[in-house]
Amino acid sequence: MSNDLKILCGDAIQKMREFNSRSVDLIIADPPYNLGKDYGNGSDSKSFEEYIQFTKEWTKEATRILKKSGTIYVFMGFRFISYLYQILEKENSLNFVNWICWHYTQGIGKKKGFSPRHDDILMFTNSENFTFNLDSIRVPQKYYRSRNNMRGANPGDVWGFSHIHYCQDNRQDHPTQKPEGLIERMVLVSSNEGDLVVDPFSGSGTTLRVCQQLNRNGIGIELNEDYVKMTSKRLSEKFTGFDSIDPRMERVPNDLNDVGIREEYLANHLEWFLKNHNGAKDVFFAEVEKKYGTRLKHSSKLSNNKSLFDE
Ligand SMILES: C[S@@+](CC[C@H](N)C(=O)[O-])C[C@H]1O[C@@H](n2cnc3c(N)ncnc32)[C@H](O)[C@@H]1O
């Protein structure tokens, strides 16, 4: 792949000041939530006023460098989400599109009150005319019906992705590594091949890893030099599939009773939904067999119906 990927070591605000205005197609920002995590630089333990000021400054630069057709996603925890919304809408005059709930099943338990099981992600754009490639991020339908679009459904604004567990191969030594499958959805829907994606708080390099595989140009900015080195190493590793997936991508629609239609659909399913997810194919094959008694061959040439089914 010939896409250009860079990781810059330094402060996000200062580095973004060096970018040309209106030069970036997509910004994926996962700043410290100010909850006291240890990123080796004290960046997550600011006073309330300091954190608000920091948020105003970095969002101002991000808005300046974003193209008119561009999109910004910002991850945030409960303490500052309402302030962040105001800053993006009122101070930066951005266009609100979605308040996404990233739902996960594991996390710290609470004895009084409900255990938190989601983070919020705000999606704003620079105008109402923004890139949105819906077909690239659809999720499989639950049922085969003539009225359903079998290319898939809109995934909605509640996204279920597990955290990357400590025992997973590509778990990095970073306290808040995000799932590649989640970032993949943002990159696919809000940019095109060859576009420029910027991650101002790039941490372990998840966004750059996803850009590398999806043929986007990417620039990451990270304050901690060790995480910069971690990212370079991560980018040099062999790709075996993204580390996470929305479980709906593995589901096989009910009522695919016509054999011809079923064979065509199942081959398409692999191309449409599981293209960068080799690890999910076994679950999908098992589900097909359970539902339809059809055995699928685990071949690398899965886009061709003939090579897909056992003779
Ligand atoms: C929530 S983490 C990002 C995690 C990342 N999305 C991933 O998947 O690994 C925030 C990162 O921002 C970095 N950081 C904090 N303040 C910064 C600043 N002013 N400029 C650039 N990076 C900063 C921290 O060192 C930390 O790695």
The ligand as an SDF file (V2000), in Angstrom:
LIG
                    3D

 27 29  0  0  0  0  0  0  0  0999 V2000
   -7.2030    8.3330   25.5990 C   0  0  0  0  0  0  0  0  0  0  0  0
   -5.5670    8.1700   25.0760 S   0  0  0  0  0  0  0  0  0  0  0  0
   -5.6900    7.7460   23.3570 C   0  0  0  0  0  0  0  0  0  0  0  0
   -5.7460    6.2570   23.1150 C   0  0  0  0  0  0  0  0  0  0  0  0
   -5.7800    5.8750   21.6400 C   0  0  0  0  0  0  0  0  0  0  0  0
   -7.0390    6.2240   21.0330 N   0  0  0  0  0  0  0  0  0  0  0  0
   -5.5130    4.3920   21.4370 C   0  0  0  0  0  0  0  0  0  0  0  0
   -6.3440    3.6670   20.8690 O   0  0  0  0  0  0  0  0  0  0  0  0
   -4.4660    3.9250   21.8870 O   0  0  0  0  0  0  0  0  0  0  0  0
   -5.0020    9.8030   25.0710 C   0  0  0  0  0  0  0  0  0  0  0  0
   -3.5580    9.9880   24.6660 C   0  0  0  0  0  0  0  0  0  0  0  0
   -3.2940   11.3850   24.5140 O   0  0  0  0  0  0  0  0  0  0  0  0
   -1.9590   11.6390   24.9180 C   0  0  0  0  0  0  0  0  0  0  0  0
   -1.8870   13.0880   25.2280 N   0  0  0  0  0  0  0  0  0  0  0  0
   -2.2410   13.7270   26.3620 C   0  0  0  0  0  0  0  0  0  0  0  0
   -2.1130   15.0530   26.2320 N   0  0  0  0  0  0  0  0  0  0  0  0
   -1.6470   15.2880   24.9760 C   0  0  0  0  0  0  0  0  0  0  0  0
   -1.3480   16.4450   24.2360 C   0  0  0  0  0  0  0  0  0  0  0  0
   -1.4740   17.6550   24.7590 N   0  0  0  0  0  0  0  0  0  0  0  0
   -0.9270   16.2980   22.9580 N   0  0  0  0  0  0  0  0  0  0  0  0
   -0.7770   15.0640   22.4000 C   0  0  0  0  0  0  0  0  0  0  0  0
   -1.0580   13.9230   23.0650 N   0  0  0  0  0  0  0  0  0  0  0  0
   -1.5020   14.0220   24.3260 C   0  0  0  0  0  0  0  0  0  0  0  0
   -1.7550   10.7250   26.1010 C   0  0  0  0  0  0  0  0  0  0  0  0
   -0.3710   10.4780   26.3260 O   0  0  0  0  0  0  0  0  0  0  0  0
   -2.5520    9.4750   25.6710 C   0  0  0  0  0  0  0  0  0  0  0  0
   -1.7040    8.5280   25.0660 O   0  0  0  0  0  0  0  0  0  0  0  0
  1  2  1  0
  2  3  1  0
  2 10  1  0
  3  4  1  0
  4  5  1  0
  5  6  1  0
  5  7  1  0
  7  8  2  0
  7  9  1  0
 10 11  1  0
 11 12  1  0
 11 26  1  0
 12 13  1  0
 13 14  1  0
 13 24  1  0
 14 15  1  0
 14 23  1  0
 15 16  2  0
 16 17  1  0
 17 18  1  0
 17 23  2  0
 18 19  1  0
 18 20  2  0
 20 21  1  0
 21 22  2  0
 22 23  1  0
 24 25  1  0
 24 26  1  0
 26 27  1  0
M  CHG  2   2   1   9  -1
M  END
$$$$
